[in-house]
């Protein structure tokens, strides 16, 4: 059973390597065709026999559109974070269900790890 599993894994790896190689080649071919279409003047494309192709407007629009989309998504995620954040004076900013504000400390012991009460911290820092 182990031999069959190793054989299968080798076959899958070989298949993925072949697929990866063809995707690599296809991406270079697509980039070259795109650059030729975008940079060559129309009369050269027509002399090569290419008379039906998109307008040159799309050569600029295709790379710009994803960049604008990413910028828009970045701004929208930032705005969503600001909108969903509670107000600065809301206690949810510094308290949740795991907050431990107990102040029981026995004499001579090292206190356990716990949260500090924000009121006491403000008194210590600003009074």
DSSP file (Angstrom, degrees, kcal/mol; ACC not computed):
  #  RESIDUE AA STRUCTURE BP1 BP2  ACC     N-H-->O    O-->H-N    N-H-->O    O-->H-N    TCO  KAPPA ALPHA  PHI   PSI    X-CA   Y-CA   Z-CA
    1    1 A X     >        0   0    0      0, 0.0     4,-1.8     0, 0.0     5,-0.1   0.000 360.0 360.0 360.0 -37.5    0.0    0.0    0.0
    2    2 A X  H  >  +     0   0    0      1,-0.2     4,-2.3     2,-0.2     5,-0.2   0.879 360.0  53.6 -67.4 -37.3    2.9    2.4    0.8
    3    3 A X  H  > S+     0   0    0      1,-0.2     4,-2.3     2,-0.2    -1,-0.2   0.917 108.7  49.3 -63.1 -42.4    4.5    1.7   -2.6
    4    4 A X  H  > S+     0   0    0      1,-0.2     4,-2.2     2,-0.2    -1,-0.2   0.868 110.1  51.2 -64.1 -36.8    1.2    2.6   -4.4
    5    5 A X  H  X S+     0   0    0     -4,-1.8     4,-2.3     2,-0.2    -1,-0.2   0.909 111.1  47.2 -67.8 -42.4    0.9    5.8   -2.4
    6    6 A X  H  X S+     0   0    0     -4,-2.3     4,-2.3     2,-0.2    -2,-0.2   0.899 112.2  50.6 -65.4 -40.0    4.5    6.9   -3.2
    7    7 A X  H  X S+     0   0    0     -4,-2.3     4,-2.2     1,-0.2    -2,-0.2   0.918 111.1  48.8 -62.8 -43.3    3.9    6.0   -6.9
    8    8 A X  H  X S+     0   0    0     -4,-2.2     4,-2.5     1,-0.2    -2,-0.2   0.910 110.4  50.5 -63.4 -43.1    0.7    8.1   -6.9
    9    9 A X  H  X S+     0   0    0     -4,-2.3     4,-2.4     1,-0.2    -1,-0.2   0.887 110.3  49.9 -64.3 -38.8    2.5   11.1   -5.2
   10   10 A X  H  X S+     0   0    0     -4,-2.3     4,-2.4     2,-0.2    -1,-0.2   0.907 111.2  49.4 -64.9 -40.6    5.3   11.0   -7.8
   11   11 A X  H  X S+     0   0    0     -4,-2.2     4,-2.5     2,-0.2    -2,-0.2   0.912 111.5  48.4 -64.6 -42.1    2.8   10.9  -10.7
   12   12 A X  H  X S+     0   0    0     -4,-2.5     4,-2.6     2,-0.2    -2,-0.2   0.923 111.6  49.9 -64.5 -43.3    0.8   13.8   -9.2
   13   13 A X  H  X S+     0   0    0     -4,-2.4     4,-2.1     1,-0.2    -2,-0.2   0.910 111.5  48.6 -60.8 -42.5    4.1   15.8   -8.7
   14   14 A X  H  X S+     0   0    0     -4,-2.4     4,-2.1     2,-0.2    -2,-0.2   0.913 111.8  49.1 -64.9 -42.0    5.1   15.1  -12.3
   15   15 A X  H  X S+     0   0    0     -4,-2.5     4,-2.6     1,-0.2    -2,-0.2   0.915 111.3  49.2 -63.6 -42.8    1.6   16.1  -13.6
   16   16 A X  H  X S+     0   0    0     -4,-2.6     4,-2.6     1,-0.2    -1,-0.2   0.860 109.1  53.3 -65.9 -34.2    1.7   19.4  -11.6
   17   17 A X  H  X S+     0   0    0     -4,-2.1     4,-2.1     2,-0.2    -1,-0.2   0.908 110.4  46.8 -65.6 -41.4    5.2   20.1  -13.0
   18   18 A X  H  X S+     0   0    0     -4,-2.1     4,-2.2     2,-0.2    -2,-0.2   0.927 113.7  47.8 -66.0 -44.8    4.0   19.7  -16.6
   19   19 A X  H  X S+     0   0    0     -4,-2.6     4,-2.3     1,-0.2     5,-0.2   0.921 111.5  51.2 -61.5 -43.7    1.0   21.9  -15.9
   20   20 A X  H  X S+     0   0    0     -4,-2.6     4,-2.2     1,-0.2    -1,-0.2   0.888 108.7  51.5 -60.8 -40.0    3.1   24.5  -14.3
   21   21 A X  H  X S+     0   0    0     -4,-2.1     4,-2.4     2,-0.2    -1,-0.2   0.922 111.3  46.5 -63.6 -44.3    5.5   24.5  -17.2
   22   22 A X  H  X S+     0   0    0     -4,-2.2     4,-2.6     2,-0.2    -2,-0.2   0.856 111.5  50.9 -70.0 -33.6    2.7   25.0  -19.7
   23   23 A X  H  X S+     0   0    0     -4,-2.3     4,-2.3     2,-0.2    -1,-0.2   0.897 109.8  51.9 -66.6 -38.8    1.1   27.8  -17.6
   24   24 A X  H  X S+     0   0    0     -4,-2.2     4,-1.7    -5,-0.2    -2,-0.2   0.937 113.0  43.9 -59.9 -48.9    4.6   29.5  -17.5
   25   25 A X  H  X S+     0   0    0     -4,-2.4     4,-2.4     1,-0.2    -2,-0.2   0.917 112.8  51.8 -64.0 -43.3    4.8   29.3  -21.3
   26   26 A X  H  X S+     0   0    0     -4,-2.6     4,-2.7     1,-0.2    -1,-0.2   0.883 107.1  53.1 -62.3 -38.5    1.3   30.5  -21.8
   27   27 A X  H  X S+     0   0    0     -4,-2.3     4,-2.3     1,-0.2    -1,-0.2   0.906 110.4  47.3 -65.7 -39.7    1.8   33.5  -19.5
   28   28 A X  H  X S+     0   0    0     -4,-1.7     4,-2.4     2,-0.2    -2,-0.2   0.899 112.5  49.4 -67.2 -39.0    4.8   34.6  -21.5
   29   29 A X  H  X S+     0   0    0     -4,-2.4     4,-2.6     2,-0.2     5,-0.2   0.925 111.9  48.5 -64.7 -43.5    3.0   34.1  -24.8
   30   30 A X  H  X S+     0   0    0     -4,-2.7     4,-2.5     1,-0.2    -2,-0.2   0.906 112.0  49.0 -63.7 -41.7    0.0   36.1  -23.6
   31   31 A X  H  X S+     0   0    0     -4,-2.3     4,-2.6     2,-0.2    -1,-0.2   0.916 112.1  48.5 -65.0 -41.8    2.3   38.9  -22.3
   32   32 A X  H  X S+     0   0    0     -4,-2.4     4,-2.5     2,-0.2    -2,-0.2   0.924 113.0  46.8 -64.2 -44.2    4.2   39.0  -25.6
   33   33 A X  H  X S+     0   0    0     -4,-2.6     4,-2.5     2,-0.2    -2,-0.2   0.907 113.0  50.3 -63.7 -41.2    0.9   39.1  -27.7
   34   34 A X  H  X S+     0   0    0     -4,-2.5     4,-2.6    -5,-0.2    -2,-0.2   0.933 112.3  46.3 -62.2 -46.6   -0.5   41.8  -25.4
   35   35 A X  H  X S+     0   0    0     -4,-2.6     4,-2.6     2,-0.2     5,-0.3   0.895 112.5  50.2 -66.0 -39.2    2.7   44.0  -25.7
   36   36 A X  H  X S+     0   0    0     -4,-2.5     4,-2.2     1,-0.2    -1,-0.2   0.933 113.7  45.7 -62.5 -44.5    2.8   43.6  -29.5
   37   37 A X  H  < S+     0   0    0     -4,-2.5    -2,-0.2    -5,-0.2    -1,-0.2   0.898 117.5  44.0 -63.8 -40.1   -0.9   44.5  -29.7
   38   38 A X  H  < S+     0   0    0     -4,-2.6    -2,-0.2    -5,-0.2    -1,-0.2   0.847 123.0  33.1 -76.0 -33.6   -0.4   47.5  -27.4
   39   39 A X  H  < S+     0   0    0     -4,-2.6     2,-0.2    -5,-0.2    -3,-0.2   0.766  96.7  85.4-100.4 -27.1    2.8   48.9  -28.8
   40   40 A X  S  < S-     0   0    0     -4,-2.2     5,-0.0    -5,-0.3    -4,-0.0  -0.540  83.0-111.7 -77.3 140.0    2.7   48.2  -32.5
   41   41 A X    >>  -     0   0    0     -2,-0.2     4,-1.6     1,-0.1     3,-0.6  -0.273  28.1-111.1 -64.3 158.3    1.0   50.7  -34.7
   42   42 A X  H 3> S+     0   0    0      1,-0.2     4,-2.3     2,-0.2     5,-0.2   0.841 114.0  59.1 -62.5 -36.3   -2.3   49.6  -36.3
   43   43 A X  H 3> S+     0   0    0      1,-0.2     4,-1.8     2,-0.2    -1,-0.2   0.842 104.8  50.5 -67.4 -30.4   -0.9   49.6  -39.9
   44   44 A X  H <> S+     0   0    0     -3,-0.6     4,-1.4     2,-0.2    -1,-0.2   0.908 110.1  49.6 -70.4 -41.3    1.8   47.1  -38.9
   45   45 A X  H  <>S+     0   0    0     -4,-1.6     5,-2.5     1,-0.2    -2,-0.2   0.884 111.0  50.5 -62.9 -36.9   -0.9   44.8  -37.4
   46   46 A X  H ><5S+     0   0    0     -4,-2.3     3,-1.1     1,-0.2    -1,-0.2   0.859 106.8  53.3 -70.3 -34.9   -2.9   45.2  -40.5
   47   47 A X  H 3<5S+     0   0    0     -4,-1.8    -1,-0.2     1,-0.3    -2,-0.2   0.790 104.9  56.2 -69.2 -25.6    0.0   44.2  -42.7
   48   48 A X  T 3<5S-     0   0    0     -4,-1.4    -1,-0.3     2,-0.2    -2,-0.2   0.512 126.4-104.3 -79.9  -4.6    0.5   41.1  -40.6
   49   49 A X  T < 5S+     0   0    0     -3,-1.1     2,-1.0     1,-0.2    -3,-0.2   0.524  81.3 130.8  95.4   6.9   -3.1   40.2  -41.4
   50   50 A X      < +     0   0    0     -5,-2.5    -1,-0.2    -6,-0.2    -2,-0.2  -0.799  12.7 146.3 -95.4 100.4   -4.6   41.2  -38.1
   51   51 A X        +     0   0    0     -2,-1.0     2,-0.7     1,-0.2    -1,-0.2   0.606  57.8  63.8-108.4 -15.9   -7.6   43.3  -38.9
   52   52 A X        +     0   0    0     -3,-0.2     2,-0.3    -6,-0.0    -1,-0.2  -0.874  68.2 123.2-115.5  99.8  -10.0   42.4  -36.1
   53   53 A X        -     0   0    0     -2,-0.7     3,-0.1    -3,-0.1    -3,-0.0  -0.964  62.2 -85.8-148.5 159.8   -8.6   43.4  -32.7
   54   54 A X        -     0   0    0     -2,-0.3     5,-0.0     1,-0.1    -1,-0.0  -0.188  55.3 -87.6 -66.4 162.4   -9.8   45.5  -29.8
   55   55 A X    >   -     0   0    0      1,-0.1     3,-1.3     3,-0.0     4,-0.4  -0.283  33.6-114.9 -65.7 155.5   -9.1   49.3  -29.7
   56   56 A X  T >> S+     0   0    0      1,-0.3     4,-0.9     2,-0.2     3,-0.8   0.700 109.7  78.0 -66.0 -18.6   -5.9   50.5  -28.3
   57   57 A X  H >> S+     0   0    0      1,-0.3     4,-1.9     2,-0.2     3,-0.7   0.874  89.5  55.1 -55.1 -38.8   -8.0   52.1  -25.5
   58   58 A X  H <> S+     0   0    0     -3,-1.3     4,-2.5     1,-0.2    -1,-0.3   0.742  94.2  68.0 -70.9 -22.7   -8.2   48.7  -23.9
   59   59 A X  H <> S+     0   0    0     -3,-0.8     4,-0.5    -4,-0.4    -1,-0.2   0.842 110.5  35.0 -64.9 -32.1   -4.5   48.3  -23.8
   60   60 A X  H <X S+     0   0    0     -4,-0.9     4,-1.3    -3,-0.7    -2,-0.2   0.828 117.0  53.6 -86.6 -36.2   -4.4   51.1  -21.2
   61   61 A X  H  X S+     0   0    0     -4,-1.9     4,-2.6     1,-0.2    -2,-0.2   0.877  98.1  63.4 -69.5 -38.0   -7.6   50.2  -19.5
   62   62 A X  H  X S+     0   0    0     -4,-2.5     4,-0.8     1,-0.2    -1,-0.2   0.904 110.7  35.0 -59.2 -46.2   -6.8   46.5  -18.8
   63   63 A X  H  X S+     0   0    0     -4,-0.5     4,-0.9    -5,-0.2    -1,-0.2   0.811 118.5  52.4 -78.2 -25.8   -3.8   47.2  -16.5
   64   64 A X  H  X S+     0   0    0     -4,-1.3     4,-2.5     1,-0.2     5,-0.2   0.883  99.0  63.5 -75.1 -37.1   -5.2   50.3  -14.9
   65   65 A X  H  X S+     0   0    0     -4,-2.6     4,-2.4     1,-0.2    -1,-0.2   0.908 103.2  45.6 -59.0 -48.2   -8.5   48.8  -13.9
   66   66 A X  H  X S+     0   0    0     -4,-0.8     4,-2.5     2,-0.2    -1,-0.2   0.872 112.6  52.7 -64.0 -33.7   -7.1   46.2  -11.4
   67   67 A X  H  X S+     0   0    0     -4,-0.9     4,-2.2     2,-0.2    -2,-0.2   0.927 111.4  45.1 -65.8 -43.3   -4.9   48.9   -9.9
   68   68 A X  H  X S+     0   0    0     -4,-2.5     4,-2.7     2,-0.2    -2,-0.2   0.894 111.9  53.6 -65.8 -39.0   -7.9   51.2   -9.3
   69   69 A X  H  X S+     0   0    0     -4,-2.4     4,-2.7    -5,-0.2    -2,-0.2   0.917 108.9  48.4 -62.0 -43.5   -9.9   48.3   -8.0
   70   70 A X  H  X S+     0   0    0     -4,-2.5     4,-2.4     2,-0.2    -1,-0.2   0.906 111.9  49.3 -63.6 -41.3   -7.1   47.5   -5.4
   71   71 A X  H  X S+     0   0    0     -4,-2.2     4,-2.2     2,-0.2    -2,-0.2   0.924 112.0  48.9 -62.5 -44.0   -7.0   51.1   -4.4
   72   72 A X  H  X S+     0   0    0     -4,-2.7     4,-2.6     1,-0.2    -2,-0.2   0.918 111.9  48.5 -61.6 -44.5  -10.7   51.2   -4.0
   73   73 A X  H  X S+     0   0    0     -4,-2.7     4,-2.6     2,-0.2     5,-0.2   0.893 109.8  52.6 -64.6 -39.1  -10.8   48.0   -2.0
   74   74 A X  H  X S+     0   0    0     -4,-2.4     4,-1.9     1,-0.2    -1,-0.2   0.928 112.6  44.5 -61.3 -44.8   -8.0   49.3    0.3
   75   75 A X  H  X S+     0   0    0     -4,-2.2     4,-2.5     2,-0.2    -2,-0.2   0.910 113.6  50.3 -66.5 -41.9   -9.9   52.5    1.0
   76   76 A X  H  X S+     0   0    0     -4,-2.6     4,-2.5     2,-0.2    -2,-0.2   0.898 110.6  48.5 -66.2 -40.3  -13.2   50.6    1.5
   77   77 A X  H  X S+     0   0    0     -4,-2.6     4,-2.1     2,-0.2    -1,-0.2   0.901 112.3  49.8 -66.2 -39.2  -11.6   48.1    4.0
   78   78 A X  H  X S+     0   0    0     -4,-1.9     4,-2.0    -5,-0.2    -2,-0.2   0.924 112.4  46.9 -64.0 -43.8  -10.1   51.0    5.9
   79   79 A X  H  X S+     0   0    0     -4,-2.5     4,-2.6     1,-0.2    -2,-0.2   0.893 110.2  52.9 -65.2 -39.5  -13.4   52.9    6.0
   80   80 A X  H  X S+     0   0    0     -4,-2.5     4,-2.5     1,-0.2    -1,-0.2   0.898 108.3  51.1 -62.5 -39.5  -15.2   49.7    7.1
   81   81 A X  H  X S+     0   0    0     -4,-2.1     4,-1.0     2,-0.2    -1,-0.2   0.913 112.0  46.4 -63.4 -42.6  -12.7   49.3   10.0
   82   82 A X  H  < S+     0   0    0     -4,-2.0     3,-0.2     1,-0.2    -2,-0.2   0.902 114.2  47.8 -66.5 -41.0  -13.2   52.9   11.1
   83   83 A X  H  < S+     0   0    0     -4,-2.6    -2,-0.2     1,-0.2    -1,-0.2   0.892 113.7  46.1 -68.5 -39.7  -17.0   52.6   10.9
   84   84 A X  H  < S+     0   0    0     -4,-2.5     2,-0.2    -5,-0.2    -1,-0.2   0.634  90.1 100.5 -80.9 -12.8  -17.2   49.3   12.8
   85   85 A X  S  < S-     0   0    0     -4,-1.0     3,-0.1    -3,-0.2     8,-0.1  -0.534  78.7-117.3 -73.6 134.6  -14.8   50.4   15.6
   86   86 A X        -     0   0    0     -2,-0.2    -1,-0.1     1,-0.1    -2,-0.1  -0.238  42.5 -78.2 -67.9 163.5  -16.6   51.5   18.7
   87   87 A X    >   -     0   0    0      1,-0.1     3,-1.7     2,-0.1     6,-0.2  -0.198  41.7-113.6 -59.0 152.0  -16.3   55.0   20.0
   88   88 A X  T 3  S+     0   0    0      1,-0.3    -1,-0.1    -3,-0.1     5,-0.1   0.811 117.0  48.8 -60.6 -31.4  -13.1   55.9   21.8
   89   89 A X  T 3  S+     0   0    0      4,-0.1    -1,-0.3     3,-0.0     2,-0.2   0.433  86.2 111.2 -89.7   0.6  -14.9   56.4   25.1
   90   90 A X  S X  S-     0   0    0     -3,-1.7     3,-1.6     1,-0.1     4,-0.3  -0.543  71.1-134.3 -75.6 139.0  -16.8   53.1   24.8
   91   91 A X  G >> S+     0   0    0      1,-0.3     4,-1.4    -2,-0.2     3,-0.9   0.690  98.9  75.5 -69.7 -16.5  -15.7   50.4   27.4
   92   92 A X  G 34 S+     0   0    0      1,-0.2    -1,-0.3     2,-0.2    -6,-0.1   0.676  82.2  70.8 -67.6 -14.9  -15.6   47.8   24.6
   93   93 A X  G <4 S+     0   0    0     -3,-1.6    -1,-0.2    -6,-0.2    -2,-0.2   0.878 118.1  15.4 -67.4 -36.7  -12.4   49.4   23.5
   94   94 A X  T <4 S+     0   0    0     -3,-0.9     2,-0.4    -4,-0.3    -2,-0.2   0.379 121.2  63.8-121.8   3.6  -10.5   48.1   26.5
   95   95 A X     <  +     0   0    0     -4,-1.4     2,-0.2     4,-0.1    -1,-0.1  -0.981  49.0 152.8-129.8 143.1  -12.8   45.4   28.0
   96   96 A X    >   -     0   0    0     -2,-0.4     3,-1.4    -3,-0.0    -3,-0.0  -0.814  62.3 -75.3-146.4-169.0  -14.0   42.1   26.6
   97   97 A X  T 3  S+     0   0    0      1,-0.3    -2,-0.0    -2,-0.2     0, 0.0   0.672 127.7  54.1 -70.4 -14.6  -15.2   38.8   28.1
   98   98 A X  T 3  S+     0   0    0      2,-0.0    -1,-0.3     0, 0.0     2,-0.2   0.405  78.0 123.7 -97.3   1.8  -11.6   37.8   28.9
   99   99 A X    <   -     0   0    0     -3,-1.4     2,-0.6    15,-0.1    -4,-0.1  -0.444  42.6-165.4 -68.5 130.8  -10.8   40.9   30.9
  100  100 A X        +     0   0    0     -2,-0.2    15,-1.7     1,-0.1    -1,-0.1  -0.924  18.5 164.9-120.3 103.6   -9.6   40.2   34.5
  101  101 A X        +     0   0    0     -2,-0.6    16,-0.1    13,-0.1    -1,-0.1   0.151  25.7 139.1-104.3  18.0   -9.7   43.3   36.7
  102  102 A X        -     0   0    0      1,-0.1    -2,-0.1     2,-0.1    15,-0.0  -0.372  34.7-166.7 -65.9 142.1   -9.4   41.5   40.0
  103  103 A X        +     0   0    0     -2,-0.0     2,-0.8    13,-0.0    -1,-0.1  -0.051  35.8 137.3-120.8  31.0   -7.1   43.2   42.4
  104  104 A X        +     0   0    0      2,-0.0     2,-0.4     0, 0.0    -2,-0.1  -0.709  22.7 166.4 -82.9 112.5   -6.7   40.5   45.0
  105  105 A X        -     0   0    0     -2,-0.8     2,-0.2     6,-0.1     6,-0.1  -0.989  25.4-143.5-129.3 122.8   -3.0   40.5   46.0
  106  106 A X    >   -     0   0    0     -2,-0.4     3,-1.7     1,-0.1     2,-0.1  -0.570  34.5 -93.6 -83.6 149.5   -1.7   38.6   49.0
  107  107 A X  T 3  S+     0   0    0      1,-0.3    -1,-0.1    -2,-0.2     3,-0.1  -0.389 108.1  11.6 -63.7 130.1    1.1   40.1   51.1
  108  108 A X  T 3  S+     0   0    0      1,-0.3     2,-0.3    -2,-0.1    -1,-0.3   0.428 103.2 111.2  85.3  -0.9    4.5   38.8   50.0
  109  109 A X  S <  S-     0   0    0     -3,-1.7     2,-0.5     3,-0.0    -1,-0.3  -0.756  73.6-113.9-105.7 152.7    3.3   37.1   46.8
  110  110 A X        -     0   0    0     -2,-0.3    -4,-0.1    -3,-0.1    -3,-0.0  -0.731  43.1-114.9 -79.1 126.7    4.0   38.1   43.3
  111  111 A X        -     0   0    0     -2,-0.5    -6,-0.1     1,-0.1     3,-0.1  -0.313  30.0-112.9 -66.0 146.6    0.7   39.2   41.8
  112  112 A X        -     0   0    0      1,-0.1     2,-0.3    -3,-0.0    -1,-0.1  -0.293  42.2 -83.1 -73.3 162.8   -0.6   37.0   38.9
  113  113 A X        +     0   0    0     -2,-0.0     2,-0.3     0, 0.0    -1,-0.1  -0.513  69.1 142.4 -69.7 127.0   -0.9   38.3   35.4
  114  114 A X        -     0   0    0     -2,-0.3     2,-0.2    -3,-0.1   -13,-0.1  -0.954  50.8 -82.3-156.4 171.3   -4.1   40.4   35.0
  115  115 A X        -     0   0    0    -15,-1.7     2,-0.4    -2,-0.3   -16,-0.0  -0.487  39.9-124.8 -80.1 151.4   -5.4   43.4   33.2
  116  116 A X        -     0   0    0     -2,-0.2     2,-0.3     1,-0.0   -15,-0.1  -0.801  26.3-112.5 -95.7 137.8   -5.0   46.9   34.7
  117  117 A X     >  -     0   0    0     -2,-0.4     4,-2.1     1,-0.2     3,-0.2  -0.528  20.0-139.4 -68.4 129.5   -8.0   49.0   35.3
  118  118 A X  H  > S+     0   0    0     -2,-0.3     4,-2.3     1,-0.2     5,-0.2   0.803 100.6  57.6 -64.2 -29.4   -7.9   51.9   33.0
  119  119 A X  H  > S+     0   0    0      2,-0.2     4,-2.1     1,-0.2    -1,-0.2   0.924 108.5  45.4 -66.5 -43.7   -9.2   54.3   35.7
  120  120 A X  H  > S+     0   0    0      2,-0.2     4,-2.4    -3,-0.2    -2,-0.2   0.886 112.1  52.0 -67.4 -37.5   -6.3   53.4   37.9
  121  121 A X  H  X S+     0   0    0     -4,-2.1     4,-2.4     2,-0.2     5,-0.2   0.922 110.4  48.2 -64.0 -43.3   -3.8   53.7   35.1
  122  122 A X  H  X S+     0   0    0     -4,-2.3     4,-2.9     2,-0.2     5,-0.3   0.883 111.0  50.7 -65.3 -38.5   -5.1   57.2   34.2
  123  123 A X  H  X S+     0   0    0     -4,-2.1     4,-1.5     1,-0.2    -1,-0.2   0.926 112.9  46.6 -63.6 -42.9   -4.9   58.3   37.8
  124  124 A X  H  < S+     0   0    0     -4,-2.4    -2,-0.2     1,-0.2    -1,-0.2   0.901 121.0  36.5 -65.8 -41.4   -1.3   57.1   38.0
  125  125 A X  H  < S+     0   0    0     -4,-2.4    -2,-0.2    -5,-0.2    -1,-0.2   0.865 128.4  27.8 -82.0 -36.5   -0.3   58.7   34.8
  126  126 A X  H  <        0   0    0     -4,-2.9    -3,-0.2    -5,-0.2    -2,-0.2   0.456 360.0 360.0-114.4  -1.6   -2.2   61.9   34.7
  127  127 A X     <        0   0    0     -4,-1.5    -1,-0.1    -5,-0.3    -3,-0.1   0.443 360.0 360.0-100.4 360.0   -2.8   62.9   38.4
